Structure formats: structure tokens, C-alpha cells
Amino acid sequence: MLLNEAEVIAKILISGDDHLHSKNYGEHINYPAESLYYFRHVTSTIEQYGVTHYIDTGDFSYGRFHDLEYRERVERELHRRLELTQGRCWNIKGNHDKASYGMTEFEFYEQKGLWRPAEILQVGNLNINMVNFGCYESTPVIIEQGKYNMVVTHGYYNFEGSSLPAFDGVVMLDNFTPWFGIDYIVSGHIHEEYVIEGAIVKDGMMHRTMLHYLPCHTRPAYYKDGNMEIGHYVLITVYADGNVKYETIDVPLLPLDKSFNLESIKAASEKNELLKIDLSEVVSRLDNHRIDYGNPIANIQGIQNVSDESKAKAISWLEQAMSTI
């Protein structure tokens, strides 16, 4: 995609999973406040960059909101986005946006008209096909030669030979012919950012396609071996002369000690590590212990040179397991 000084006819912002929640979540210090912080950041970015169209890749919330003040703040941002974009806001429906218990927050706000449902957006020389979670086979797409063709979606997609972990339910794109001719796929769902270069093959022809997973900036889970410090949005600029520019915008994330309860995480990790060591010690000794009785609890109690605390933990786990049989 070329950079040039031609007239700009659209600026399209795309962001990853919101996962709003009015109660604390996971190991965060204050997940409701943090989720609203990133939600507001989307709105301020729309205003800062003069965005004309906004698309969210889905998973609007974790369940229903339980706080009216929280709901009021969410609605304020949604109304502001509609105002800034003159009503040009869309939300992809993610796996968390439908539920067996009834209407979800996503469905509630969509019914109120605070965004548009997934559809096809054609702006200048760009086709954007919006595809809800699980609907990749049933959703028609527009792909035109000589134009830039995109899919914005929510789900597990991959190409053979990529470094993306092997998630369950993945859709391999190499031979997914309905999307042959797509140049860019922007997706939510897996919370981490990945950029994967691949190709879709049809009738002996190959079309290069980039798959870009956008991150969830609230970082729902804390990872022992590394956590994001910078997130990203996608910004697409459409020019009157037919060119289209695809770029990313950096999103600085809150410091880990402002986001997560690190002391609690450390204590829980140490406790789990100790339990793992203690139980593995018991299992190892039991494996080499001569069993003279049919009672497994008695067998554990009879192991020599293992602490009573370790034996008690092993017996507790054994009793819990036996109670479910």
C-alpha cells in the first residue's frame, strides 16, 4: 500500500476485544476501572486521529454488568463514538457476545442502536467484509480484483507452518477458497497480537494474505513468562486516488504493578509450586513403597521420610478424588 498526499476519503479504526466487566476479574487490582480506561482510550483515539469509521472485533463484555454507574460510563463512550463518526460504528459479534441465559450486553446495546451489526463496508477502493464468530462459512463476502479486500472477524484462524500456538477449533485458511483474494484479515479472540503471512490457494492459484490478530488491552490473564506492555489498533486510510494505507497505532499499556496484584500472584505461585513439589515427592515415594495393605490412605501414611504435612495434602487430594468416583 502506497503513501501519498491525495485526498483522504476515510480513516477506519479497528480495535481488539474489549472484555468489559463491572466486577473484579482474574488477578487485577481493579478490573472495572482498567477496562473503562482502555474503553475511553478508543474514543479518544477516534477523536485524535479524525476517524470516520470504527470497527470493534468483538467480545464486548464478560457477562452482564452489575453496576449502574459502570453502565452509564459505557453508554457515554458509545454515544460519543457515534457522534464523532456520524453513526459509523460497527461491532463484530464474538463468542462471549451470545449466551444461553438470555440477552447479552452486546445484544442489549446493539438493539439500542449504539452500533451497527456486522455487514459489508465499501469505501473508495476498499471492501471490508465483517464476519461474526463462527459464521465464516455462512457469511457472503465481496472480493473484487483491482481493489483492496479485507475481512474483519472474531475467531481462530491460521496458516500452515506459522508460529501461532495450536488452539482448538482452528480454521486453517490455506485452502479456504471462499476467502480467496482477501488481502488482509483482522481478527480478535485470542487476546495476544500476532501477524501471520500466508496464502490462500484456489484452482492452482495462490493469493498472499496477511492475518493480523489484535490484542485485548485489558490483559485478562497474567502470564508468568511475559506480558504485553504495548498494544495496537489498526488504522486504515483510504485515498481518493485508489490507494489504501494500512498501519498500526501504539497503545501504551498500564504498568504491570498498576494493573495486577503482583504480591498475591507471587504468593499463589509459590504456594502452587510447593504443593506440586510436596505431592510429587509423595507420589515418587509411593511408587517405590512396598504396598502391604489394600487401603491407599494407610499406604500413604506408612511412607517413611516424608513430612506429615505432605502426607496430609496427598490424603486430602486422594479423598476428594475418591468422593467423585
TIDO-506689 format. One line per field, with one value per residue (C-alpha): residue number from 0; residue in three letters; x, y, z. Coordinates in Angstrom, 2 decimals, decimal comma, m for minus. Each point is the difference from the previous one (the first is absolute). Layout:
// TIDO-506689
numar	(NUM  ...);
zavex	(ALA  ...);
xx	(X  ...);
yy	(Y  ...);
zz	(Z  ...);
// end
This chain:
// TIDO-506689
numar	(0  1  2  3  4  5  6  7  8  9  10  11  12  13  14  15  16  17  18  19  20  21  22  23  24  25  26  27  28  29  30  31  32  33  34  35  36  37  38  39  40  41  42  43  44  45  46  47  48  49  50  51  52  53  54  55  56  57  58  59  60  61  62  63  64  65  66  67  68  69  70  71  72  73  74  75  76  77  78  79  80  81  82  83  84  85  86  87  88  89  90  91  92  93  94  95  96  97  98  99  100  101  102  103  104  105  106  107  108  109  110  111  112  113  114  115  116  117  118  119  120  121  122  123  124  125  126  127  128  129  130  131  132  133  134  135  136  137  138  139  140  141  142  143  144  145  146  147  148  149  150  151  152  153  154  155  156  157  158  159  160  161  162  163  164  165  166  167  168  169  170  171  172  173  174  175  176  177  178  179  180  181  182  183  184  185  186  187  188  189  190  191  192  193  194  195  196  197  198  199  200  201  202  203  204  205  206  207  208  209  210  211  212  213  214  215  216  217  218  219  220  221  222  223  224  225  226  227  228  229  230  231  232  233  234  235  236  237  238  239  240  241  242  243  244  245  246  247  248  249  250  251  252  253  254  255  256  257  258  259  260  261  262  263  264  265  266  267  268  269  270  271  272  273  274  275  276  277  278  279  280  281  282  283  284  285  286  287  288  289  290  291  292  293  294  295  296  297  298  299  300  301  302  303  304  305  306  307  308  309  310  311  312  313  314  315  316  317  318  319  320  321  322  323  324);
zavex	(MET  LEU  LEU  ASN  GLU  ALA  GLU  VAL  ILE  ALA  LYS  ILE  LEU  ILE  SER  GLY  ASP  ASP  HIS  LEU  HIS  SER  LYS  ASN  TYR  GLY  GLU  HIS  ILE  ASN  TYR  PRO  ALA  GLU  SER  LEU  TYR  TYR  PHE  ARG  HIS  VAL  THR  SER  THR  ILE  GLU  GLN  TYR  GLY  VAL  THR  HIS  TYR  ILE  ASP  THR  GLY  ASP  PHE  SER  TYR  GLY  ARG  PHE  HIS  ASP  LEU  GLU  TYR  ARG  GLU  ARG  VAL  GLU  ARG  GLU  LEU  HIS  ARG  ARG  LEU  GLU  LEU  THR  GLN  GLY  ARG  CYS  TRP  ASN  ILE  LYS  GLY  ASN  HIS  ASP  LYS  ALA  SER  TYR  GLY  MET  THR  GLU  PHE  GLU  PHE  TYR  GLU  GLN  LYS  GLY  LEU  TRP  ARG  PRO  ALA  GLU  ILE  LEU  GLN  VAL  GLY  ASN  LEU  ASN  ILE  ASN  MET  VAL  ASN  PHE  GLY  CYS  TYR  GLU  SER  THR  PRO  VAL  ILE  ILE  GLU  GLN  GLY  LYS  TYR  ASN  MET  VAL  VAL  THR  HIS  GLY  TYR  TYR  ASN  PHE  GLU  GLY  SER  SER  LEU  PRO  ALA  PHE  ASP  GLY  VAL  VAL  MET  LEU  ASP  ASN  PHE  THR  PRO  TRP  PHE  GLY  ILE  ASP  TYR  ILE  VAL  SER  GLY  HIS  ILE  HIS  GLU  GLU  TYR  VAL  ILE  GLU  GLY  ALA  ILE  VAL  LYS  ASP  GLY  MET  MET  HIS  ARG  THR  MET  LEU  HIS  TYR  LEU  PRO  CYS  HIS  THR  ARG  PRO  ALA  TYR  TYR  LYS  ASP  GLY  ASN  MET  GLU  ILE  GLY  HIS  TYR  VAL  LEU  ILE  THR  VAL  TYR  ALA  ASP  GLY  ASN  VAL  LYS  TYR  GLU  THR  ILE  ASP  VAL  PRO  LEU  LEU  PRO  LEU  ASP  LYS  SER  PHE  ASN  LEU  GLU  SER  ILE  LYS  ALA  ALA  SER  GLU  LYS  ASN  GLU  LEU  LEU  LYS  ILE  ASP  LEU  SER  GLU  VAL  VAL  SER  ARG  LEU  ASP  ASN  HIS  ARG  ILE  ASP  TYR  GLY  ASN  PRO  ILE  ALA  ASN  ILE  GLN  GLY  ILE  GLN  ASN  VAL  SER  ASP  GLU  SER  LYS  ALA  LYS  ALA  ILE  SER  TRP  LEU  GLU  GLN  ALA  MET  SER  THR  ILE);
xx	(0,00  1,41  0,34  m1,06  m1,45  m3,31  m3,31  m0,96  m3,56  m0,05  1,96  m1,07  1,05  m0,14  0,55  0,15  m2,16  m1,37  m0,99  m1,75  m0,98  m1,52  1,48  3,61  1,48  2,93  3,03  m0,63  0,08  m3,11  m1,23  m3,14  2,06  2,67  m2,48  m1,64  3,43  0,70  m3,59  0,39  3,35  m1,75  m2,31  2,86  1,91  m3,02  m0,02  3,77  0,42  m3,21  m1,32  m3,05  m0,84  0,55  m0,12  0,29  1,08  m2,38  m0,24  m1,50  m0,35  0,54  m3,65  m2,55  0,83  m0,96  0,62  m2,14  2,81  2,18  m2,80  m0,46  3,70  m0,08  m3,05  1,62  2,97  m2,24  m2,07  3,17  1,35  m3,21  0,24  3,66  m0,53  m3,50  m1,43  2,64  0,81  m0,14  0,51  0,83  m1,82  2,49  m0,40  m0,65  m2,72  m2,62  m1,18  m2,55  m1,19  m1,59  0,92  3,68  1,40  0,99  m3,57  m1,43  2,09  m0,40  m3,78  0,24  1,72  3,33  1,86  m0,75  0,09  2,62  m0,44  1,98  1,60  1,18  2,01  1,88  2,29  m0,48  m2,41  m0,32  m1,95  m1,08  m0,47  m1,41  1,46  m0,67  m1,61  2,98  m1,71  m3,49  0,91  0,27  2,97  0,80  3,41  0,82  3,10  1,79  m1,28  1,31  m2,06  m0,17  m1,75  m0,52  m1,08  0,23  1,30  2,88  1,70  3,45  2,28  2,11  3,53  m0,70  1,29  m3,52  m0,73  m2,28  m3,34  m3,05  m2,57  2,40  m1,06  2,91  m0,09  2,40  m2,84  m2,97  m1,07  m2,95  2,62  2,31  1,02  m0,14  3,06  m0,39  m1,79  m0,27  m1,29  m0,68  m0,44  3,40  0,95  3,62  1,32  1,29  0,77  0,07  0,89  m1,67  m1,75  m3,39  0,04  m2,77  0,08  3,77  0,26  1,38  m0,94  2,15  m1,97  1,02  m1,72  0,21  m1,27  m0,67  0,63  m2,37  1,50  m1,46  2,27  m2,60  2,67  3,39  2,74  2,97  2,29  m0,79  m2,85  m0,76  1,21  m1,10  m3,26  m1,21  m2,95  m0,18  m0,55  m0,93  0,11  m1,91  1,01  m2,00  2,60  m0,59  2,87  m0,50  2,43  0,04  1,83  m0,07  m0,32  1,92  m2,05  2,19  m1,36  m0,12  3,09  m0,42  0,13  m2,88  m2,04  0,62  0,24  3,59  0,50  m3,08  1,09  3,46  m1,39  m2,43  2,78  2,29  m2,81  m0,82  3,66  0,35  m3,11  1,29  3,33  m1,62  m2,44  2,59  2,18  m2,85  m0,82  3,64  0,37  m3,31  1,09  3,06  m1,73  m0,90  m3,79  m1,06  m3,57  m2,97  m0,74  1,71  m0,25  1,80  2,62  0,66  0,17  2,52  2,55  3,25  1,97  m2,86  m1,39  m3,40  m1,08  0,72  m1,81  m3,02  m0,19  0,26  m2,70  m2,27  0,34  m0,54  m3,16  m1,36  0,70  m1,59  m3,13  m0,67  0,23);
yy	(0,00  3,37  3,20  3,14  3,47  m0,66  0,95  m2,18  m1,32  m2,27  m0,90  m3,36  m1,05  m3,67  m1,14  m3,37  m1,62  2,41  m2,59  2,58  m1,19  1,82  m2,37  m0,75  m2,67  m2,36  1,38  3,69  2,71  1,71  m1,57  2,19  3,22  m1,44  m1,24  3,44  1,63  m1,91  0,45  3,78  m0,20  m1,30  3,02  2,46  m1,65  0,39  3,70  0,49  m1,58  1,31  m3,53  m0,21  m3,71  m2,23  m3,84  m2,09  m3,64  m1,38  m1,43  3,21  m1,26  m2,78  m0,66  2,55  3,24  0,22  3,70  2,85  2,56  m2,30  m0,38  3,77  0,50  m2,65  1,59  3,43  m1,26  m1,77  3,15  2,07  m2,38  0,23  3,78  0,08  m2,42  1,19  m3,40  m2,09  m2,53  m3,79  m2,88  m3,56  m2,60  m2,11  m3,28  1,88  2,08  m2,76  m2,06  m2,62  2,14  2,62  3,40  0,96  3,50  m0,11  m0,82  2,62  2,85  m1,13  m0,03  3,57  1,03  0,93  m1,75  m1,75  m3,80  m1,70  0,77  0,83  3,45  1,37  3,22  1,21  m2,77  m2,10  m2,83  m0,94  m3,21  m0,30  m3,60  m1,00  m2,81  m3,42  1,47  m0,20  m2,60  1,55  3,68  1,16  2,22  2,42  m0,48  2,12  m0,02  3,33  0,91  m0,56  m2,75  m0,58  m2,17  1,28  m2,86  m1,84  m3,57  m2,47  0,16  m1,08  m0,97  m3,14  0,44  3,12  0,57  0,45  m2,50  m2,91  1,17  m2,29  0,58  1,80  0,79  m0,62  2,60  m1,51  m1,64  2,06  1,00  2,29  2,51  m0,39  3,52  1,47  2,17  0,62  m1,83  1,88  m2,12  0,05  m2,96  m1,19  3,14  0,05  1,75  m2,08  0,92  m3,03  0,04  m2,77  m0,80  m1,34  m2,44  m0,59  m1,86  m0,04  3,74  1,59  3,33  1,48  0,87  1,63  m1,16  2,54  m0,84  3,08  m0,23  0,43  3,01  m0,87  m3,10  m2,25  m2,52  0,55  m2,08  m1,27  0,20  3,43  2,48  2,63  3,50  1,57  m0,72  1,07  1,19  m0,23  3,25  m0,19  3,15  m0,01  2,53  1,43  m1,14  m3,70  m0,55  m1,46  0,18  m2,66  0,96  m0,59  2,42  m0,72  m0,31  0,32  m2,38  0,64  m1,14  m3,53  1,12  2,42  m2,67  m3,26  m0,95  m1,22  m0,89  m2,22  m1,59  m0,72  m1,52  m2,22  m1,10  m0,93  m1,91  m1,93  m0,80  m1,29  m2,14  m1,40  m0,91  m1,51  m2,14  m1,14  m1,10  m2,07  m1,55  m0,88  m1,62  m1,82  m1,39  m1,56  m0,92  m3,61  m0,21  m2,51  1,21  0,71  3,39  2,75  2,53  m2,42  m0,48  3,76  0,25  m2,82  1,65  0,78  3,27  2,14  2,87  m0,33  3,19  m1,52  m3,20  1,98  1,91  m3,20  m1,70  3,04  m0,08  m3,76  0,29  2,70  m2,15  m3,07  2,00  0,65  m3,63);
zz	(0,00  m1,03  1,97  m1,80  0,44  m1,80  1,56  2,95  m0,29  3,08  3,13  1,43  3,51  1,08  3,60  1,78  2,68  2,64  2,65  2,16  3,48  2,96  2,59  0,73  m2,23  0,19  1,81  m0,75  2,65  m1,43  m3,23  m0,38  0,13  m2,28  m2,61  m0,09  m0,34  m3,23  m1,21  0,32  m1,78  m3,12  0,03  0,50  m2,87  m2,29  0,85  m0,19  m3,45  m1,55  m0,48  m2,28  0,49  3,03  0,19  3,18  m0,43  2,65  3,54  1,31  3,59  2,49  0,88  1,15  1,79  3,69  0,63  m1,32  0,24  m2,08  m2,57  m0,18  m0,76  m2,74  m1,63  0,12  m2,04  m2,52  m0,57  m0,37  m2,66  m1,98  0,18  m1,13  m2,93  m0,97  0,86  m1,80  2,75  m0,31  2,44  m1,04  2,11  1,95  1,87  3,29  m1,64  m0,03  2,97  1,04  2,93  m2,25  m1,39  0,24  0,43  m3,68  m1,06  2,39  m1,41  m3,60  0,46  1,33  m3,24  1,59  m2,81  m3,28  m0,37  m2,16  m3,70  m3,12  m0,09  m3,35  0,10  m3,06  m1,20  3,16  0,82  3,69  0,70  3,65  1,21  3,39  2,12  m1,53  m3,14  m2,37  m2,22  m0,04  m0,47  m3,64  m0,79  m2,82  m1,62  m3,06  m2,15  m0,08  3,46  3,52  1,67  3,74  2,58  3,56  2,25  3,31  0,26  m0,34  m3,41  m1,09  m2,86  m0,22  1,33  2,08  3,54  1,41  2,81  m0,90  1,39  m0,06  m2,73  m2,31  m3,57  m2,35  m2,76  m2,54  m1,96  1,22  m3,51  0,95  1,16  m2,99  m1,03  3,51  0,67  3,74  2,81  3,31  2,87  3,72  2,39  1,20  2,01  m1,20  m3,11  m2,91  m3,60  m2,31  m3,70  m1,97  m3,26  m1,05  m2,92  m2,53  m3,34  m0,01  0,66  3,18  1,57  2,77  3,14  3,28  3,21  2,82  3,49  2,11  3,76  2,93  1,78  3,41  0,06  1,70  1,03  1,61  m1,63  1,94  m3,03  m1,41  m0,30  m2,64  0,72  m3,30  m1,82  m3,44  m2,05  m3,78  m1,91  m3,68  m2,09  m3,30  m2,66  m2,88  m2,54  0,86  2,41  3,46  2,93  2,74  3,20  3,75  2,91  3,21  3,19  3,13  2,64  3,72  1,97  1,30  3,64  m0,69  m1,76  1,88  3,66  m0,36  3,67  m0,03  m3,28  1,42  3,20  m1,94  m2,35  2,88  1,71  m3,17  m0,57  3,57  m0,37  m3,28  1,61  3,07  m1,95  m2,51  2,92  1,42  m3,37  m0,59  3,42  m0,35  m3,34  1,66  3,24  0,69  0,22  2,66  0,49  m2,25  1,60  m2,07  2,85  2,29  m2,70  m0,11  3,76  0,09  m2,29  1,82  m0,14  m1,36  2,05  1,65  m1,76  m3,41  0,93  1,20  m3,29  m2,02  2,09  m0,37  m3,77  m0,05  2,09  m2,31  m3,03  1,61  0,88  m3,69  m1,08);
// end
